[in-house]
Amino acid sequence: MTAYVKHFSQYAVLEYDKSFADVSPSFWAHVVQQMAAKHIVTGVSDTLFNPEGNVTRAEFAAMIHER
């Protein structure tokens, strides 16, 4: 990553990778792992997403909102 700034400050580049045990890379909805890494969606626990579960209106709105 490259950034050009005109003042002295401290910066950090962070990476947050989130994966769920019940969402395999070949599953059609594996994109939820990328959305979880961006804190758009959360799973039902730290390790499970429940991809076949119901989605509330608020969860759906968060998923379609541009970030």
Secondary structure by P-SEA (a helix, b strand, c coil): cbbbbcbbbbbbbbbbbbbbccccccccccaaaaaaaaccccccccccccccccccaaaaaaaaccc
